[in-house]
Amino acid sequence: MSILPRLASRLQHTSRQSNSFTRPFFSHPAHFRSVRVPTPLSRRGYATTDVAGAPNPFQNAPRRISVATLILTLIPIATTCLGIWQLQRLQWKLDLIAHVEEALSLPPMRLPAQVNVERIPDFAWRKVRLEGRFEHEKEMPFVKEDGTKVIVNRGWIWDEFADRSTRNGETDAKVEVIGMLRAPVPKNYFTPVNVPEKGQWVFPDQEEMARHLGTQSVLVDEIFEGNAGDVNYRRNHGVPLGRPPSIELRNMHATYAATWFSIAFLSSVGLFRLVRKRPA
């Protein structure tokens, strides 16, 4: 028998065996089905596309707002409102400074016998001239020439003269006092409590002071405009030292407004970048 037919038959048998090993396992058409292939949608997300053309159930799903997005949305709104409020406070403070400077530039006026307490805020920080004498046993009551009494805050005194018996510069004679008329200060939750029985006044409650001292509800801060020699005399004889004839009003509202607006701007930039990176 020729070797060529047998060789051809062997090669054919080997080919059939090779095809049986290389045939796909799921080669029957029944094993094929529709699959979803992830399709890039943006830099941060993916959408699923049906190869067979089936609709995507997640295509129109609503977007959820994260906590960071919500916070970054509220911060610019709140800080912008605070900045506007500080601008309003700035204008109020500028008007107050102008009012105080104008009041201090006017010459001293004399108080009437009976002061209308409701009109005092209209004349706040005005210089007044008083003539009369002090009731030293109560420190602050001042008896005017017409017999009416007002409250005079005489200023500060050195510690060694806190006891009245150690002072030798006080007089019961008639004196002239140049002072500054004070408007009533409203109380709040943090207002400290005075101790009238001990003569401790840590808050200028004019009505309480007037009831305890038997005066009108009028408070005048004594002004000291003397020289160094006058200061030494008061220092050595235990005479109180009044306040200077000026007022320093702290005005930081422009800085506060700039701070709030800066925070609003930075948080707005952060919000924009966060929203921009989110998938559509």
C-alpha positions as CSV (number, residue, x, y, z in Angstrom):
1,M,0.0,0.0,0.0
2,S,1.3,3.4,-0.9
3,I,2.4,5.6,2.0
4,L,0.9,8.7,0.5
5,P,-2.8,7.8,1.0
6,R,-2.1,6.7,4.6
7,L,-0.3,9.9,5.3
8,A,-3.1,12.0,3.9
9,S,-5.6,10.0,6.0
10,R,-3.6,10.6,9.2
11,L,-3.3,14.3,8.5
12,Q,-7.0,14.6,7.9
13,H,-7.7,12.8,11.3
14,T,-5.3,15.1,13.1
15,S,-7.0,18.2,11.6
16,R,-10.4,17.1,12.9
17,Q,-9.0,16.6,16.4
18,S,-7.4,20.1,16.3
19,N,-10.7,21.7,15.3
20,S,-12.5,20.0,18.1
21,F,-10.1,21.5,20.7
22,T,-10.1,25.1,19.2
23,R,-13.9,25.3,18.8
24,P,-15.5,27.9,21.2
25,F,-17.3,26.4,24.2
26,F,-20.4,28.6,23.8
27,S,-20.5,28.2,20.1
28,H,-24.2,27.4,19.8
29,P,-26.4,30.5,18.9
30,A,-28.5,29.9,21.9
31,H,-25.7,30.9,24.1
32,F,-25.4,34.4,22.7
33,R,-27.3,37.2,24.5
34,S,-27.4,41.0,24.8
35,V,-24.6,42.5,27.0
36,R,-24.0,46.0,28.3
37,V,-20.8,47.6,27.5
38,P,-19.7,50.6,29.6
39,T,-19.3,53.7,27.4
40,P,-17.3,56.7,28.6
41,L,-19.7,59.6,29.2
42,S,-17.3,62.2,30.8
43,R,-14.1,62.4,32.8
44,R,-15.8,61.3,36.0
45,G,-18.6,58.9,35.0
46,Y,-19.8,56.2,32.7
47,A,-23.1,55.3,31.1
48,T,-24.2,51.9,30.1
49,T,-25.2,51.3,26.5
50,D,-27.2,48.3,25.3
51,V,-25.6,46.5,22.4
52,A,-28.9,45.2,21.3
53,G,-30.5,48.8,21.5
54,A,-32.4,48.4,24.7
55,P,-33.2,51.7,26.6
56,N,-30.9,52.7,29.4
57,P,-32.9,53.0,32.7
58,F,-30.2,55.3,34.3
59,Q,-30.0,57.8,31.5
60,N,-32.7,60.2,33.0
61,A,-32.1,59.5,36.7
62,P,-32.2,62.7,38.9
63,R,-28.9,64.1,40.2
64,R,-28.4,64.1,43.9
65,I,-27.0,67.2,45.7
66,S,-24.1,66.4,48.0
67,V,-23.6,67.8,51.5
68,A,-20.5,69.7,50.3
69,T,-22.4,71.3,47.5
70,L,-25.2,72.4,49.8
71,I,-22.7,73.9,52.3
72,L,-20.8,75.7,49.6
73,T,-24.1,77.1,48.3
74,L,-25.1,78.5,51.7
75,I,-21.7,80.0,52.6
76,P,-21.6,82.7,49.9
77,I,-25.2,83.7,50.6
78,A,-24.7,84.0,54.3
79,T,-21.3,85.8,54.1
80,T,-22.6,88.3,51.5
81,C,-25.4,89.2,53.8
82,L,-23.0,89.7,56.7
83,G,-20.8,91.9,54.5
84,I,-23.8,94.1,53.6
85,W,-24.7,94.3,57.3
86,Q,-21.2,95.5,58.1
87,L,-21.4,98.2,55.4
88,Q,-24.6,99.4,57.1
89,R,-22.8,99.4,60.5
90,L,-19.9,101.3,58.9
91,Q,-22.2,104.1,57.8
92,W,-23.8,104.2,61.2
93,K,-20.4,104.5,62.9
94,L,-19.3,107.2,60.6
95,D,-22.4,109.2,61.3
96,L,-21.9,108.7,65.1
97,I,-18.3,109.9,64.8
98,A,-19.4,113.0,62.9
99,H,-22.1,113.7,65.5
100,V,-19.6,113.3,68.4
101,E,-17.0,115.6,66.8
102,E,-19.6,118.2,66.1
103,A,-20.9,118.1,69.7
104,L,-17.5,118.4,71.2
105,S,-16.6,121.4,69.0
106,L,-19.5,123.5,70.4
107,P,-19.0,125.7,73.5
108,P,-20.2,124.4,76.9
109,M,-23.9,125.0,77.6
110,R,-25.7,125.4,80.9
111,L,-28.2,122.8,82.1
112,P,-31.7,124.0,83.0
113,A,-33.1,123.4,86.5
114,Q,-35.2,120.5,85.3
115,V,-33.7,118.5,82.5
116,N,-36.0,116.7,80.1
117,V,-34.5,113.2,80.3
118,E,-36.1,112.2,77.0
119,R,-34.2,114.9,75.1
120,I,-30.8,114.0,76.5
121,P,-29.9,111.7,73.5
122,D,-30.3,114.7,71.3
123,F,-27.6,116.5,73.3
124,A,-25.3,113.5,74.0
125,W,-21.6,114.3,74.2
126,R,-22.3,118.1,74.4
127,K,-20.1,120.0,76.9
128,V,-21.9,121.5,79.8
129,R,-20.9,124.0,82.5
130,L,-22.0,123.3,86.1
131,E,-21.6,125.7,89.1
132,G,-22.2,124.5,92.6
133,R,-20.7,122.0,95.1
134,F,-20.1,118.3,95.5
135,E,-21.7,116.1,98.1
136,H,-18.4,114.4,99.0
137,E,-20.0,111.9,101.4
138,K,-21.7,110.3,98.4
139,E,-19.0,111.0,95.9
140,M,-21.0,111.8,92.8
141,P,-24.0,114.0,93.6
142,F,-23.5,117.6,92.5
143,V,-25.7,120.4,93.9
144,K,-26.2,123.2,91.4
145,E,-26.8,126.8,92.3
146,D,-30.5,126.4,91.7
147,G,-30.6,123.6,94.3
148,T,-31.2,120.8,91.8
149,K,-28.9,117.8,91.8
150,V,-27.2,115.9,88.9
151,I,-24.7,113.0,88.8
152,V,-21.1,113.9,88.0
153,N,-18.6,111.1,87.2
154,R,-15.4,112.7,88.5
155,G,-13.1,110.2,86.9
156,W,-10.3,108.1,88.4
157,I,-8.5,108.3,91.7
158,W,-5.3,106.6,92.9
159,D,-5.6,103.5,95.0
160,E,-4.1,105.0,98.2
161,F,-6.9,107.7,98.2
162,A,-9.8,105.3,97.7
163,D,-10.7,105.9,101.4
164,R,-12.1,109.5,101.6
165,S,-10.4,110.0,105.0
166,T,-7.0,110.1,103.3
167,R,-7.9,112.9,100.9
168,N,-6.9,116.5,101.7
169,G,-7.7,118.2,98.4
170,E,-11.5,118.2,98.6
171,T,-13.4,121.3,99.3
172,D,-17.0,122.2,100.1
173,A,-16.7,125.6,98.5
174,K,-18.4,126.5,95.2
175,V,-16.6,125.0,92.2
176,E,-17.1,125.1,88.4
177,V,-17.2,121.9,86.5
178,I,-16.9,121.4,82.7
179,G,-18.3,118.1,81.7
180,M,-19.7,116.0,78.9
181,L,-23.4,115.0,78.9
182,R,-23.9,111.3,78.7
183,A,-26.9,109.5,77.0
184,P,-28.5,106.5,78.8
185,V,-26.9,103.2,77.9
186,P,-29.3,100.3,77.3
187,K,-28.9,97.2,79.3
188,N,-28.5,93.7,77.9
189,Y,-28.1,90.1,79.1
190,F,-24.4,90.6,79.8
191,T,-24.8,93.9,81.7
192,P,-22.9,93.7,85.1
193,V,-24.7,94.3,88.3
194,N,-24.0,97.4,90.4
195,V,-23.7,97.3,94.2
196,P,-25.0,100.7,95.4
197,E,-24.7,99.8,99.1
198,K,-20.9,99.5,98.7
199,G,-20.6,102.4,96.2
200,Q,-19.6,100.1,93.4
201,W,-20.9,101.3,90.0
202,V,-19.6,99.1,87.2
203,F,-22.4,100.1,84.8
204,P,-23.8,103.6,84.3
205,D,-27.4,102.9,85.0
206,Q,-28.6,106.4,85.4
207,E,-32.0,105.6,86.7
208,E,-30.6,103.3,89.4
209,M,-27.9,105.9,90.3
210,A,-30.5,108.7,90.5
211,R,-32.8,106.7,92.8
212,H,-29.9,105.8,95.1
213,L,-28.3,109.2,95.2
214,G,-31.4,111.3,95.2
215,T,-30.6,113.3,92.0
216,Q,-32.1,113.8,88.5
217,S,-31.4,111.0,86.0
218,V,-28.7,113.1,84.4
219,L,-25.1,111.9,84.1
220,V,-22.1,114.2,83.3
221,D,-18.5,113.1,82.9
222,E,-16.1,115.6,84.3
223,I,-13.5,116.8,81.8
224,F,-9.9,117.5,82.7
225,E,-8.0,119.9,80.5
226,G,-5.2,120.8,82.9
227,N,-1.4,120.6,82.6
228,A,1.2,118.3,84.2
229,G,1.3,120.6,87.3
230,D,-2.4,120.1,87.8
231,V,-2.0,116.4,87.4
232,N,0.7,116.3,90.1
233,Y,-1.5,118.3,92.5
234,R,-4.4,116.0,92.1
235,R,-2.1,113.0,92.4
236,N,-0.6,114.2,95.7
237,H,-3.9,115.4,97.3
238,G,-6.3,112.7,96.3
239,V,-8.4,114.7,93.8
240,P,-10.1,112.6,91.1
241,L,-8.8,113.0,87.6
242,G,-11.5,113.5,84.9
243,R,-11.6,112.2,81.4
244,P,-9.9,113.9,78.4
245,P,-12.0,116.2,76.2
246,S,-12.1,113.7,73.3
247,I,-13.7,110.4,72.4
248,E,-12.0,107.5,70.6
249,L,-14.6,105.4,68.8
250,R,-13.3,102.1,67.4
251,N,-14.3,101.6,63.8
252,M,-13.4,98.2,62.3
253,H,-16.5,97.7,60.2
254,A,-14.7,98.2,56.8
255,T,-12.3,95.4,57.8
256,Y,-15.1,93.2,58.8
257,A,-17.0,93.8,55.6
258,A,-13.9,93.0,53.5
259,T,-13.4,89.8,55.4
260,W,-17.0,88.6,54.8
261,F,-16.9,89.5,51.1
262,S,-13.6,87.7,50.7
263,I,-15.0,84.5,52.2
264,A,-18.0,84.8,49.9
265,F,-15.8,85.1,46.9
266,L,-13.6,82.2,47.8
267,S,-16.5,79.9,48.6
268,S,-18.2,80.9,45.3
269,V,-15.0,79.8,43.5
270,G,-15.0,76.5,45.4
271,L,-18.7,76.0,44.5
272,F,-18.1,76.7,40.8
273,R,-15.2,74.2,40.7
274,L,-17.2,71.5,42.5
275,V,-20.2,71.8,40.2
276,R,-18.0,71.9,37.1
277,K,-16.4,68.6,38.0
278,R,-19.7,66.8,38.6
279,P,-21.0,64.6,35.8
280,A,-23.8,66.1,33.6
